Amino acid sequence: MNLNNLTDRLSMVAPCGIDCGICELHTLTKNDELYERMIQRGISPDRLPCPGCRAIEGNCPVKPTTCATWKCVKENELEFCSACTDFPCNRLQPCADRADILPHNLKVFNLCLINQIGMKAFVEKSAEVKLKYYCGKIDVGNGPQLQ
């Protein structure tokens, strides 16, 4: 991967820890069915594919207004929520609501992983983290495992 591609890829991690680079709204150009489903859900075709949270300043295509987490990070002049003295705050609180389809429960884990292994290693590992979240089977004491 050349430096420009790596820089672009690293910039695809949102301040909240969501990896926009592997988000379906960003990668949907490879999936016509998903593209059509998003349009049917009311997302304007001119907002697809999503270029990532940082590129659109927190105006995610699935949100009617600018993301409050994005605003907070910018107002506090931070790169990531994990740099905040209030981390983790209520905006990052996991919730079972739509956990089967939304990656919101991964935010705190992702931010901690970024702090632990760095951005470059995180973007190399984030697809596996997401796969374990959605497809893994819990092995108590060992976390989610892929069968």
N, C-alpha and C positions, 0 to 999 in steps of 0.2 A: 504494500500500500504506500503510495507516494505521500509526501508531507501535506499537500493540499487536500487530498482525500481524507487523510487522518484528521487534519484540522476541521474539515467539514463534518466528519463523523463525530468528533468530540463535541462540536457545537450543537449536536442533536440531542444532548441530554438536558432536559428541562431543569430549572432550579429546584423543583420539587422531587427530582429523582426519577421521574418517568423517562424512559429512553425513547424519545420520539423517532429515532432512527429505525426502530423495529416495530413501531406502531402501525397498525393496519391502515390508518388514515394517511400515512406517509407512503406505505408500500403498496397501496391498493391498485396502482397502475398495472400491477402484475396479475390482478384478479378482477375481471370484468363484472362478475356476479356481485362482489363486495362493493365495487364502485356504484353499480346500479342500486343496490340496497341502501347505500348512504344517501343517494339522491332521493330515493323514495322516502327516507326518513326526514327529508327537508333540508339537507345540507346542499348548499348551492354548488353547482359544478365548478364555478370559478374559485372555490375555496379548496378544491381537491386537485391533486394530492396536497396534503398539508406539508409545508416545508419545515415544520418543527416550531415548537413554542418560542424559541428565541428569535427566530426569523420573523414571526408575526406578533411579537411582543405580547404573548399571552392570550391572543385572540383565537383560541382553539375552535375549529369548525363545529364542534358539538356543543359549544357554549354560546348562549345568546349575548353575553357580555364578557369583558376582559376578566380573566381568571384572578380571583382575589389573592391567591398565593403568589402569582406573578407580580401583582401590584406591590405586595408586601416586600418581596425580595428586592424589587427595584427601589422602593422607598427607603429601604434600609441599606441600599448600595452593597448588596451581597451577590455572590455568584451562585450559591446554593443555600437552601434552607438550613442545612446542617451547620452553617457558619453562624447562625443566629443564636443569641443568648437564650432565646425562648424555645429552642429546638429540643425535643419535638413538640410542636404546638397542636392545637385542636384541628387545624386544617389538614394535618397529616395523620390524624387518628384513623386507624383501619375501621372498616365497616363492612358487614356481610352483604349489605344491599348491593346487588349487581356485581358481587365479587367474582362471579363466574364469567363475566364478560369484560369487566373494566380492570385495568392494572393498578387501581388506586391503593390497594393493600401492599403493593411492592415498594412504595415510596420510601419509607423509613429504612427498610432493609437495603434498598439501592443506595441511599445516601450514606449509610454506614459502610457499605461495601466500597463505595467511591473513596471514602476517607481511609479505609484500610488498605486497599490495593492500588488506588490511583485511577484516574480517568481512562487511560489507555487500556489497562487490564480490565476495567469495568466494561467498556464497550465490547471487548472481546468475549466477555462472559455473560453479558446481559441477556442474550437470546436464550442461553441455557437456563438462567434464573427464571425467565418468563415461562419457558417450557416446563420446568419443574413446578412452577406455581399452578399452571393450568392442567398439566398432564401427569404430574408426579403423584405418587401414592405415599402417604405419610408413614414413616418408620419411626415410631415414638423414640425419642432420644437421638435420632440420626437425621431428622428432617425429611423433606420430600425426596423420594428416589424415583428415578425413571426405570421402569421395568424392562 
